[in-house]
Amino acid sequence: MQILTVDLGTDLLPALGLGTEKAEPGIMDQPPRPLNSHLLNRSIIWKAFGWYGLIASAISTFAYFFVNHVNGWPQVPLAGSGLVYAEATTITLAAIVFSQIAAAMNCRTQISSVFSIGLFSNHRILLGIVVEVVLVALLMYVPFLQGVFNTGPLNVTEWGFLFCIPVPIFLVEELRKYVVRQIKKRRAKISV
């Protein structure tokens, strides 16, 4: 059920917001892609699965074991049920969602800095992110939903961890975009 929540619930609204993003500056100066090239090319697949997927997997796995460590692991076996298990799987779900927040913000531009178009300029993405976080909070704190999704409440420290997740993901991608822009500038100077 938690996987369906990520796929159908939390990821949907920010993705719809991305569809309303204004074109990146300079996009019309680029030549069109060849007719025989695919929309989902190797670069996009690598970025989705090899970069964002890998980061989200690593962070969510760390979060799962962190909650178990705080509760006595490795001296006690990993919980297979109960409150610790619910808390560990909840933070895992939430870590994936907070990783998606960074991905949504990063995907607003291919090469330009998100700061150049305005970090908060797309209100639909921001609304999607707020709804995403509220949905996760409802799964954590509404007793009926806790039972259906096998979730549990998180403490303030765990929420602090979650809110820190998007920052390094966002900044590393901004660094990558900066490097790409610098390489393009150098190539443009060389070709002139």
N, C-alpha and C positions, 0 to 999 in steps of 0.2 A: 504493500500500500504506500510506503514511503517513496518508492521509486516512481510510482504513478503521480504522486504529489509533486515531485520535482518536474517530471516530464509534462504533465498536463496543467498543473496549478501554478507553480512558482516561476517557471521559465517562460510561460506564454505571454504575459503582459509586457515585460521588458522587451521581448522579441518583437511584439507588435509595435512598441515604441520605436524600435530600431528601424522599422519599415517607414516611419514618418520622418526620419532624419534627413536634413537638407544635404544636398550633394557636397562632397568635400571640395574645398577650394582647389581650382586647377584641374579638376577631373575632365573638363571638356577640352583641355589642352593635350590630353593623352590620346594616342591613336586608339581606335576601337580594337577590341580583342578579335583575333582571327575567328572566322566562322566555324572552323573545325575544332576550336578549343572548348573545353568543358567549363561550365560555371563552377562546378566543384572540382577544382584542379588540385594537384598535389600540395601546393602551398596552403590552400585553405584547409584541406584535410589534415595536414600536419599541424597547422595552427590550432584546429579544433580538438584533435585527439592527442597529438604529441605534445602540445604546449598547454592549452587550457585544461584538457582532460587529465594530463599528468599532474599538473599543479593541484587541481581540485582533489584528485585521488590521494596525493601525498598529504595534503592538509587535512582532509577528512579522516584519513587513517590515523594521522598523528592525534587528532582530536579524540577519536575513539579510544586509543590507548592511553591518552592523557587522563581521561575521566576514569578509566580502569586503574591507572597508576595511583591517582589521588585516593581511590577507594581500596588500596592494598595490593594490587597486582604488582609484581609477580609472586609475592608471598602467598596470595590466595588465588585460586583459579579464576580465569575470566568468567564473568557472570553470563549465564545462558538465559536467565530470566530475572524478573524482579526489578526493583527500582534502579539499581546500578546499570543493569542492561538497558533499561528504558532511557536512562539519562545518556548513556554512551551512544546509543543509536540515534537519539535526538540530536546530540551535538554533531554527529556525523552528517545527518540530514541537513542541519543548519549550516555546517561548514561548506557543504556543496552549494547551498543556496547563496551564501555570502561570496563564494568564489564566482558564481554566476553574475553577481552584481558587478564585480570588477570586469568580467568578460564583456558584459553589456556596455559598460562605459568605454572600454577599450575599443570595441568594434564600431564605435561611432565614426571613426576615421581609419583609413588604411595607413597613411604616412604622416599626415598633419597631426600636430599635438591636439589633444582634446581641449586643452586650454585655449587654443587659437580659435575654436568655434564656440567656446563658452561651456564650461564644465556643467552648468545647470541650464543650458539653453533649450534642451529638449524636455519639455514638461511631461510628455507622455512616458518617456523612459523613467523619469523620476517618480511619476505616479505608479508605474509598474513595480519599481523597486520598493516603494512604501507598501503597496499591497502585498508584495512578496514577503516582506518582513512581518507584516501583520498576520498573514496566513500562517507563517511558521510559529509565531507567538501563540496564535489560537490553537494550533496543534499541540503546543506545550502545556497550555494552561486551562483549556476547556476539558473537564473530566470526560465527557462523552467522546471527544476526539482523541483524548489520550488512550482510551480503551480501544478504539477502532484502529488507530495508527501505532499503538504500542510506544507512545512517547512519554516523556516525563519533563518536569520543570527543570530549568537551568538556573544556576545562581548568578550573581552579579559578575563574578570573575569570568565565568564561562561566556556571558554576554559580551564582556569586554574583549575577550579573545576573538569572538565572532566579528565584532565591529572592526578589529584590526586586520582581519583577513584580506579585505579588498585592497588595502593601501599598498603593500609591497607588490602585489600582482599588477596593480595599476601603474605603479612607478617603474617597474621593470619593463613593461610594455611601452611606456613613454620613452624610456631610454632606448629601446630598440627602434622606435620610430625616429628618434633623433639621429641615431647612427645611420639609418637608411637615408634620411634627408641629407646628411653630410656626404655620404657616398654619392648620391645623385648630383649634388653640387659639384663635387670633384670631377665626376664624369662629364658634366656639362662644360666645365672649364677646359678639360682636356680636349673635348671634341670641337671646341671653338678655335 
